[in-house]
Amino acid sequence: MECTLQSHPNMVILGEEVAQSKLTLFEISRKISDTVQARAEQDKYHGVILIPEGLIESIPEVYALLKEIHGLLRQGVPAEKISHQLSPWASALFEFLPPFIRRQLLLYPESDDSAQLSQIETEKLLAYLVEVEINKRQKEGT
């Protein structure tokens, strides 16, 4: 919150709010896209979005995916075979994610079974998803 007060960002994403509202990865990227689009309509092609470290673990479907991955890693399943061992929905989400995020999600968990959050580039994942959404909107003329 102190960072928000000091930096005056155009948008803030709070992990606690994401978890409580059960926002999906797609809903978050859509909200960011809406903000980017609204600013572009005002000829403002710049802005600041505050994203907390650890946000990825607050997103319900990604949290569940991480739990499955960590369980398989702890059972000794090699990282390159994880995607074949995941449940169907988790496998679909995993395969949808860009390769750089997949590699980061496969990092062995910390001793407390949490993900290596500092190694997961959530901001790049969101930037990637927002770029896809903005490009889609441009093609649709919206």
FENRAWO-V601328 format. One record per run of one state. SS is the DSSP state (~ for helix, > for strand, _ for the rest). FROM is the first residue (numbers start at 1). LEN is the number of residues. If there is no record, write none. Layout:
BEGIN
SS,FROM,LEN
SS,FROM,LEN
END
This chain:
BEGIN
_,1,1
~,2,6
_,8,3
>,11,3
_,14,1
~,15,7
_,22,3
~,25,17
_,42,7
>,49,3
_,52,3
~,55,4
_,59,1
~,60,15
_,75,4
~,79,7
_,86,2
~,88,9
_,97,2
~,99,7
_,106,11
~,117,3
_,120,2
~,122,19
_,141,2
END
